[in-house]
Every structure is written in C-alpha cells, then in structure tokens.
Amino acid sequence: MHIKNRFFQVVLLVCCLQVSRATSASLFVGTYGSGIFISHDNGLTWISVNNGLTRTNIRTLVSSDSNLFAGTVGGMFLSTNNGKSWNSINTGLTDNHILALAISGTNLFAGTYFGGVFLSTNNGENWNAINNGLDNTIVNALALSGKNLFVGTNGGGVFLSTNNGTSWEAVNNGLIDKFVYSLAVSGKYLFAGTDEGVFVSNDNGATWISKNNGLANIEYNDLALSDDPIRTNENVQCITAHGSSIFIGTQKGGVFVSNDNGNNWIPANRGLKNLDVYSIAVLGNTLFVGTYGGGVFVSNDNGKRWNKANNGLTNMCVWSFLTKEEFHDSPLQASLE
C-alpha cells in the first residue's frame, strides 16, 4: 500500500463594569524530534517545555481552557499548567500515532494514522473509537463547523458527521483528489488542501470546486526525493483564515493568500527563506508559519513580508502551532474586588 501523509485554536471573554482586563498570550510550536517550545513574546524568544513529554515528534496541538493537548507519534499528552509539565493520556487509544485534534465543548477528537477517529469526553482520560461509516481510517485533518465535524483522509477524501462521530458519510462530490492533508472553515466556506491544490465547498461538503487560480504550477525535479517532477501547488499542508484572508502553506511553494474565498491566490513569500510550510497560526494581528527546516517566520502585515523568529528554537522542523490568549485581572480590578 502506498501511503501519502503530511508532516505536521483563542478564548473570548466579555468584560463588564468597564473595568479593563490585561491580556497575555502564549505561542506553542511542536517540532519533529525536539518536543514543544513556548514563546511569550510573539516568537522573539523560545523556551523548551518538555517535562514529562516522553515522545518528542509533535504532530498537532490544541487547547481548551487551561488544558493543553499534544498529539505525537507515540500518543497523547496533557498539560494543565501551560506546558510546564505533561502527562500521558492514552487509555483506550488503539493507535497512538496522532495526526489531528479538534475540540467541541467537552468532546475531544483525535485523528490517527490507521485507527480512524477517537473521542474523549473527559479530557483524554479515556478514549473510544468512533468509525462507523468511516471507510478510510488514516485521518490527516479534522475541522468543526457548528455541529458538523469533518475529517480529511489519506485517499478516502472528506467525511462528515453531524452527531459527534457516532456515524460518518463521505462528502466527495467534485473532490477529484481524495488525499486531503488539511481542512479549514471560514464562514460558510470549507477549504480542503490536497495534492491537487485547494478545493472549496459552500454547502458543508456536499459539492466541491477546485480553486487554484494563481497557484504556482512550476514543475521541477528534486532528485533527493524522486525522479518525478514536483509542482509547487502540490501538498497543501495547512490552511487558516485571518480576517477576510485565507492563507495556505504548501510543500515547496511557500505561502499563498486569497482575499476572495479562494477564487484567486497570490504568492506571499517575501522574506520567507524556506518554502516547505507545514503550519500556520494567527495571534492577534500577527501571522506565524512553521517550516520544515527553516523554523518559524513571522509577519505583521498580513503576509506581505516575513522575518525569522527562531531565537532559542533548537529544532527548525516545525509541524504544529498552538496560540493561546489568557485574560487576567488588572491591578485596578483586583483592588476593586
């Protein structure tokens, strides 16, 4: 069997009484082989946070309140103290190679390399497989849109569940490439990143349309990988929305941006020294990309220019991001309570 694979969320608080809240933010990256790093200054400096993390190939990261979850090639880990320490949480997982995570309320979903999707309703203490109707159990990506849960699989396309994974149905009409590496939701639009570029659905996956206008399609040979030509719009590894813009990260082609829901794409690679982009994150008005070999790059102008942000980062192969905003009482409010 030939298996393709990809190498690889913000809390709102309503304040009352017109008393301001102080905001701090943490940015986490997961690397290939060196675990997790944290930055408290928008990527200017990084610190390793691996205490208790026995597997250091980090594929995916998500958070819910004070809980941080890390999916690795060797199982799931949980931190309840902002990454200072980690504990293994694998009871019930029959496949410990975690590729994707998503959270909806108290439901934590994990997509795995061969075991399909698992669900935990108690912060990872126990897991149960939920694969009824899921014909392909190599799950590269997970995305949520309201009550709709989507998975992107390695050769089976996209599947939809409307009942928290109790049952699944394939939603692939128009999706000519069923190797789906990434999924993202922006308003009514669902984006899928594949070997053949980007596909977009505006009806919850019932129909898909290829949206590749402007994506570079330059073929070249990378003899270190294959004798076959590689196109720069192949392997769309990550997708994220930032305001009215959609950003994608590609293998070999870097970053592209669309301001019209994918109808047109523009390269956004100025200053980006490594074009193997495997993760994208947004924190406030700042964009971050993680590359395979070049570490982290940051943009403060919606991708027009990128700068390296690797001080303290000892591993330049960045598979995943997690942004986490926290709100704290200001000294004024504390004095009023």
N, C-alpha and C positions, 0 to 999 in steps of 0.2 A: 504493500500500500504506500503510495506516495502522499506524504502529509506535508501540507504547507502550514506555516504558522507565523504569527507575528511575535517579535521580541518585546515585548513591553514588558468635597463637592461643595456651602457657605451659609452661615446661620444668620437669620434676620431677627432683630429684636426691636419691638415697639417701646419707646421710652415715653413716660408721661410726666406730668408736672413740670415740663420744660426744663428738666434737670439733665444736663449732658452726661453721656457715658464715654469713657475712654476706651478706645479700640486698640487691640493688638492683634497681630497676625503671625501665624506660623506657616512656613512653607516646607513641605517634606518632599524629598526625592527618594525613589527606590532605584538601586543600581544593580548591575549584573556582577555579583560577586563580593561587593563590599557593604551590603546591607542598606541601611536608611540613614540619611543625613537631614538635619533640620537647619533652617535659616530663620532668624527673627528680624532680618533687615533687608527683605526683598531680594535675597540671593547674593548680597555683598559678601557675606561670610557663611560658611557651613560648618556644622559640628556633627560628628558621628553619634548616633543614638541607637546602639545595638545591644544593650544589656539584656540578656535573656533570649536574643534572637539567634537561634541556632542554625537557621538557614538564611543565607545572605544573597540569594538570587531573587530579587523582589520584582514580581510581575505587576502588581496592582495594589492601590491604596485607596481606602475610603474612610470617612468618619461619620459618627453620629453622636451628637452632644460631646461628652468627654471621652468617648470610646474611639480609638483608632484601630483600624483593621488592616493587616498586611497579608496579602496573598503571595505565597512564594512557590518555588518548585518543590518544596518539601512540606507544604501545609499552610495552615492559617495561624496567625499570631494576633494577639490583642494587647493594646496598651491603654491604660486608664489614666496615665499621668503625662500626657503629651510626649510620649516616646522615651521617657526616662528608663522604663523597663518594659519587657514584653513577656507574654505567656502564650504557650502553645494551646490552641483550641481546635482539636481535630476529632473529637468523639463523633462517630457516625460517618465521617468522610471516608469513602472507599477509594477516592482518587485524591491524592494530596498535591497534585500539580495544578495550582490555581492560576487561571488566566484572566479572570474578570470578576469584579464585585459590584454590587448595587444595593442600595438601602431604600426601603419604602416603609416608613413608620417603624414598627418593631420587626419587620421582616428583613433579614439579611440574606441576599442571594449570592451564590458563588458559582461561577462557570469554570469547568475543569477541562483537562487535556483529553480525557477519554470517558470520564464518568458523567458527563452532562452537567445538569444544574442541581445544586443542593440548596436547601433552605434551612435557616436557623431562625427561631423566634425568641431566643434567649441569649442574644449577643454572642453566639458562637459556642455556647456550652454544649449543644447537641445539634447534629445535622441530619437531614433526611433528603434522600434523592427524590427529585420531582421531574420525572422524564416521560410521563405519559403523553405519547404523540410526538415526542422529540426524536425524529429519525436519525439525526446526526448528533453525536454526543461529544464532539470536540467544539467547545464553546469559547470562541475568541473574544466576544464582546457582549455586554449587557446594557440596556438602556430602558429608562422608565418615562412614560408619558401619561400622567394621570393614573388610571387603573390598568393601563396597558404596559405589559412587560415584554420587551423584545430581546431576542438573543441572535447574535450573528455567529454562524458556524463555519467550520472548515470544510466546505464542499456541499453543505446542505442548504445554504442560503440563510434566510431570516425566518424565525418562528415567533409567533405571538401567543401570549397567554393573557387572558382577561380575568383570571381567578387565582392570582398569586402562584402560578406554576402548577396548579392542580392538573391542567391539561394544556396542550400546545397544538397549534396548527401552523403549517407552512404558509408564508405570505410572500410569494416569489414571482408573481405575475410581472413580467418585464425585467426582472433581475437576471440578466444573462450571465453574470459571473456570480457563482454561489460560494466563492471563497471570501467571506466577509470578515475583515480584520478589525473594523471599528464601526461604532454606531453613535449617533448624537441626535438630540431633539432640540429644535429651535422653533418655538411657537407651534404651528400646525405641521411643520415640516420634519420629516425623519430622514436623516442622512446615513448612507452606508458607504464605507470605504472598502474597496475591493482591489483585485489585481488589475481590473479594467477601469480604474478611476472611481468616480463618485456616482452613486445613484441616489435619487431623491423621491420620496413619497409624501403626498399631502393627504393621504387617506388611510393612515395607520398601516401602511404596508400592503394594502390591497392591490395597488399598482405602483410600479417603479418606472422612472425615466432616467436614462443616462444623462449626466450633466458634466461634460468635460470640456466645454469651450474655453480655450485659453490654457488648459493644462499642457505643459510641455510634453512633446511626444518624440523626443530625440533618442534614437537608438544608438547604443554603443556596446562594446564588448568589455566585460570585466573578467579577464582570464582567471583571476584568483577565485572566482565564483563559478563561472560557467562559460562555455563557448558560445552560448546563445546570447543574442542581443537583449539588452535590458532597456526598457523605456522608463523615462523619469516620472511618468504618472502611474506606474505600477505600484502596488503595495501601499495603498493609502492607510497608514498605520494609525492615525489619530485625527479626530475631528472635534472642534469645540466652537461654541458661539460666544462672541464678545460684542454685546450691544446688537447692532444691526449687521455685524460682520460675521462671516463663517470662515474659520481657519482650518486648513488641513495640513498635516505633516506627512511627507512621502519618503519612501526609500529612494535615495539618490537624487531626488528633485527638490528637496528642501520644503519650504512653506509656500502655500498659495492662499490667497484671500478672495472671498466673494462678498460683494455688497448687495447682491440681488438674489439671495437664496439659491446660489449655485448655478445660475444661468451663465455667468461669466466668471473666470478665475484669472487672477493676476499674481505673478510671482512676487514674493515678499521676502527676499533673501539678502538684502544689502547688509553686509557685516556678519552674515551667518557663515562661518568658516567650515562648518560641517553640514552636509545636506542630507544625512541619514537621520531623519526626525521621527522619533518614536513616541513622543508625548508632548502635549500642550496643556498649559494651565493658565488661568486668569485669576489675578488677585487685585481687586480694585480696578484701576486703570492700567495695570501692568500685565504684560504678556510674558510667559516663560515657555521655552521649548527645551526638551531634553533630547540629546542626540546620542547616537551610538559611536562613541569615540571622541567627541568634542565637548562633552559635558553639557552645561546649562548656558543658554543665551537668554537675554532679557531685552524687551522692547517697551519703551514708554510712549510710543507714538503709533500705536495700532499696527505694528509690524513694518513700519517704513525703514527702520534701522534697528540692528541687533548688536548687542555687546556681550562679551563673555562674562559669566558670573560664577567663577569656579574656585574662589579663594577658600581653601580648607576642604574642597571636594577632592578626595583621593582616587576616585573612580570616575572615569569620563564616559562610561556606558550607562546612560540614564534611561530606564524603561518606563518609569511612572512618576506622577506628581500627585500631591495632595495639598490643597490650600485650606487653611482653617482660620477663620476670623473668630476672635473672642472679644466679649464685651465685659468691661469691669466698671464698678462704681468709681466715679471720680472722687477726689478728696472732698469736694464740696458736697456731693450727695451723701458721702459717708458721714459727714458732720451733721447732716440733717436727720439722720435716722436714729 
